[in-house]
């Protein structure tokens, strides 16, 4: 199971661009709950540019049922938002 997403990493929020295997948290809901994600595929060349990626929930598969197409989310490192994204596709195959 995974999410195909479009993400943008903001300039000035990180020193280096993230790579495949990057494991930040994400906020998908209005309650501000932090959910662990892992970037299974990520090739970002530049800050502030939209990039396609594949993410997986790191700890709980039940989160796949709690998100929807077009949903926006924040990419977090601690209390700092380093980027944002939007869900393009939800793949439920195991």
Buried (B, 14 or more C-beta within 10 A) or exposed (E): EBBBBBBBBBEEEBEEBBEEEBEBBBBBEEEEEBBBBBBBEBEBEEBEEEBEBBBBBBEEEEBBEEBEEEBEBBBBBEEEBBBBBBBEEBEEEE
